[in-house]
Amino acid sequence: MLDTTYSVETPEGVDLRAQAAGPVPRILAYGVDIFYRSLILIALAIALAFAENAGLGIWLLCSFLLEWFYPVYFEVMHGGQTPGKKAFGLVVVNDNLTPISWSASLLRNLLRFADFLPFAYAAGVVSMTLGRHFQRLGDLAAGTLVVYRRESKAPQTLPDVTPLPPPRGLQLQDQQALISLIERSGELSEARQRELAELLEPLTGKKERAALDYLRAVGTWLLGGQTGGK
């Protein structure tokens, strides 16, 4: 069975995972976007029908902008989703699973001409089919990939511990790591959580289970918990 899981380990040691989207849903999503863009161009043609040459010039300009900047606008301003991607639950992200940037979106979309070669996006389809993470040429150049959007989960209950204030000297990045540990506790094994807790042993002076319990208490405090599990 084909494994489409894409994973990245953050500097805090947390594993982020996503499911890479294959060629078929991406092609269907692109078809939906073409449909919407065509509707816009038809509406513009009707509205500019009586403007003659000036109207034709405006229509051609709008056609150019839609072709190259329609996907860029939606990808950056709407959480990595064009209307077509949204219809199929897809999202484009940077290859470290962070939200796509302006530069990455511009590059991946400007390079669609390379994916089109020699005709009908043949190069792009071949690249997606042969690549492990279904990246077209534009994705490879821009450092992006298309994944399935994760369903929002209900907020997790804070650990049933008495919150404790963080120790002196706890840096901002360590606080963020603690918060991430608490928020993702349901996704990480007990052994993995203890391993992460022991990384802060020089600061906490605690080991194994005691270290994990202490960090859970501090993490709960950082998240604003007043009493355990509430």
C-alpha positions as CSV (number, residue, x, y, z in Angstrom):
1,M,0.0,0.0,0.0
2,L,1.3,3.4,-1.0
3,D,2.4,5.5,2.0
4,T,1.5,9.2,1.4
5,T,2.5,10.4,4.9
6,Y,4.8,13.4,4.9
7,S,6.5,14.2,8.2
8,V,8.7,17.0,9.5
9,E,10.4,17.3,12.9
10,T,10.4,20.7,14.4
11,P,13.4,22.2,16.3
12,E,11.4,21.4,19.5
13,G,11.4,17.7,18.6
14,V,7.7,17.5,17.7
15,D,6.8,15.4,14.7
16,L,4.3,17.2,12.3
17,R,2.5,14.9,9.8
18,A,0.3,15.4,6.7
19,Q,-1.0,13.3,3.9
20,A,0.3,14.3,0.5
21,A,-2.3,14.8,-2.2
22,G,-1.9,12.7,-5.4
23,P,-2.4,13.8,-9.0
24,V,-6.1,12.9,-9.3
25,P,-7.6,15.2,-6.7
26,R,-5.1,18.0,-7.7
27,I,-6.2,17.7,-11.3
28,L,-9.9,17.8,-10.3
29,A,-9.2,20.8,-8.1
30,Y,-7.5,22.6,-11.0
31,G,-10.5,21.8,-13.2
32,V,-12.8,23.5,-10.6
33,D,-10.5,26.6,-10.6
34,I,-10.6,26.7,-14.4
35,F,-14.4,26.6,-14.3
36,Y,-14.6,29.6,-11.9
37,R,-12.1,31.6,-13.9
38,S,-14.0,30.9,-17.1
39,L,-17.2,32.2,-15.5
40,I,-15.4,35.4,-14.5
41,L,-14.0,35.9,-18.0
42,I,-17.4,35.2,-19.6
43,A,-19.1,37.8,-17.2
44,L,-16.4,40.3,-18.1
45,A,-16.8,39.7,-21.8
46,I,-20.5,40.4,-21.5
47,A,-20.0,43.5,-19.4
48,L,-17.4,44.9,-21.8
49,A,-19.1,43.9,-25.0
50,F,-20.0,47.5,-26.0
51,A,-16.5,48.9,-25.2
52,E,-15.0,47.7,-28.4
53,N,-11.2,47.9,-28.5
54,A,-10.9,49.3,-25.1
55,G,-13.1,46.5,-23.7
56,L,-10.9,43.9,-25.5
57,G,-7.8,45.4,-23.9
58,I,-9.3,45.3,-20.4
59,W,-10.5,41.7,-21.0
60,L,-7.1,40.6,-22.0
61,L,-5.5,42.3,-19.0
62,C,-8.0,40.6,-16.7
63,S,-7.4,37.3,-18.4
64,F,-3.6,37.6,-17.8
65,L,-4.1,38.5,-14.1
66,L,-6.5,35.6,-13.6
67,E,-4.1,33.2,-15.2
68,W,-1.1,34.1,-13.1
69,F,-2.3,35.7,-9.9
70,Y,-5.6,34.1,-9.2
71,P,-3.9,31.1,-7.5
72,V,-1.3,33.3,-5.8
73,Y,-4.0,35.4,-4.2
74,F,-6.0,32.5,-2.9
75,E,-3.0,30.5,-1.7
76,V,-1.5,33.3,0.4
77,M,-4.7,35.1,1.5
78,H,-7.0,32.1,2.1
79,G,-4.9,29.6,4.0
80,G,-3.3,27.9,1.0
81,Q,-6.6,27.1,-0.7
82,T,-8.0,28.2,-4.0
83,P,-11.7,27.5,-4.4
84,G,-10.8,24.3,-6.3
85,K,-8.5,23.1,-3.5
86,K,-11.1,23.9,-0.9
87,A,-13.7,21.8,-2.7
88,F,-11.4,18.8,-2.4
89,G,-10.0,19.5,1.0
90,L,-6.5,20.3,-0.2
91,V,-4.1,22.9,0.9
92,V,-0.7,24.0,-0.4
93,V,2.0,24.6,2.2
94,N,5.8,25.1,2.4
95,D,7.7,21.8,2.6
96,N,8.2,22.3,6.4
97,L,4.4,22.4,6.7
98,T,4.3,26.1,7.5
99,P,1.8,28.4,5.7
100,I,2.9,29.1,2.1
101,S,4.7,32.5,1.6
102,W,4.3,35.0,-1.2
103,S,7.6,34.2,-2.8
104,A,6.9,30.4,-2.8
105,S,3.4,30.8,-4.2
106,L,4.7,33.2,-6.9
107,L,7.5,30.8,-7.9
108,R,5.4,27.7,-8.0
109,N,2.7,29.3,-10.1
110,L,5.0,31.2,-12.5
111,L,6.7,27.8,-13.2
112,R,3.4,26.3,-14.3
113,F,4.6,26.9,-17.9
114,A,7.4,24.3,-17.3
115,D,4.8,21.8,-15.9
116,F,2.7,22.4,-19.1
117,L,5.5,21.2,-21.4
118,P,5.4,19.6,-23.9
119,F,1.6,19.8,-23.8
120,A,-1.4,19.5,-21.4
121,Y,0.7,19.6,-18.2
122,A,2.5,16.4,-19.2
123,A,5.7,17.3,-17.3
124,G,3.8,18.2,-14.2
125,V,1.8,15.0,-14.2
126,V,4.9,12.9,-14.7
127,S,6.7,14.7,-11.9
128,M,3.8,14.2,-9.5
129,T,3.5,10.5,-10.5
130,L,7.2,9.7,-10.1
131,G,7.8,11.8,-7.0
132,R,7.4,10.4,-3.5
133,H,5.3,13.4,-2.3
134,F,3.5,14.1,-5.6
135,Q,5.3,17.5,-6.2
136,R,5.2,19.0,-9.7
137,L,8.2,20.9,-11.0
138,G,6.9,24.2,-9.6
139,D,6.6,22.6,-6.2
140,L,10.1,21.2,-6.3
141,A,11.5,24.6,-7.2
142,A,9.5,26.6,-4.6
143,G,9.8,24.1,-1.8
144,T,6.1,23.5,-1.5
145,L,3.7,20.6,-1.6
146,V,-0.1,20.0,-1.6
147,V,-1.5,18.0,1.3
148,Y,-4.9,17.1,2.6
149,R,-6.3,19.7,5.1
150,R,-6.6,18.2,8.6
151,E,-10.0,18.3,10.2
152,S,-10.2,20.6,13.2
153,K,-10.3,18.6,16.4
154,A,-12.0,19.6,19.6
155,P,-9.7,21.3,22.0
156,Q,-7.9,18.8,24.2
157,T,-8.6,18.9,28.0
158,L,-5.6,20.1,29.9
159,P,-3.7,17.5,32.0
160,D,-5.2,16.8,35.4
161,V,-2.4,18.4,37.3
162,T,-1.9,21.4,39.6
163,P,-0.4,24.2,37.4
164,L,3.0,25.4,38.4
165,P,4.8,28.6,37.3
166,P,7.8,28.1,35.0
167,P,11.3,28.1,36.5
168,R,13.5,31.1,36.0
169,G,15.5,31.1,32.9
170,L,12.9,29.3,30.8
171,Q,13.4,30.8,27.3
172,L,10.6,31.7,24.9
173,Q,11.4,28.8,22.6
174,D,11.3,26.4,25.6
175,Q,7.9,27.8,26.6
176,Q,6.6,27.2,23.1
177,A,7.9,23.7,23.2
178,L,6.1,23.0,26.5
179,I,2.8,24.4,25.1
180,S,3.3,22.2,22.0
181,L,3.9,19.2,24.2
182,I,0.7,19.8,26.1
183,E,-1.4,20.4,23.0
184,R,-0.1,17.4,21.2
185,S,0.0,15.0,24.2
186,G,-2.8,12.9,22.7
187,E,-0.7,12.4,19.5
188,L,2.6,11.5,21.2
189,S,3.4,8.3,23.0
190,E,4.3,8.3,26.7
191,A,7.9,7.3,25.9
192,R,8.2,10.1,23.4
193,Q,6.9,12.6,25.9
194,R,9.3,11.5,28.5
195,E,12.2,11.7,26.0
196,L,11.2,15.3,25.2
197,A,10.9,16.1,29.0
198,E,14.4,14.8,29.7
199,L,15.8,17.4,27.2
200,L,15.1,20.1,29.9
201,E,16.7,18.1,32.7
202,P,19.5,20.7,33.2
203,L,16.8,23.3,33.8
204,T,14.3,21.3,35.8
205,G,16.6,18.9,37.7
206,K,14.1,16.1,37.2
207,K,14.1,12.8,35.3
208,E,11.8,10.4,33.6
209,R,8.2,10.4,35.0
210,A,8.9,13.2,37.5
211,A,10.2,15.4,34.7
212,L,7.2,14.8,32.5
213,D,4.7,15.5,35.3
214,Y,6.6,18.7,36.2
215,L,6.6,19.9,32.6
216,R,2.9,19.1,32.2
217,A,2.2,21.3,35.3
218,V,4.3,24.1,33.9
219,G,2.7,23.8,30.4
220,T,-0.8,23.9,31.9
221,W,0.2,27.1,33.8
222,L,1.5,28.6,30.5
223,L,-1.8,27.7,28.8
224,G,-3.7,29.6,31.5
225,G,-5.0,26.6,33.5
226,Q,-6.0,27.5,37.0
227,T,-6.7,24.0,38.2
228,G,-5.9,20.7,36.6
229,G,-8.2,19.5,33.8
230,K,-10.4,22.7,33.9
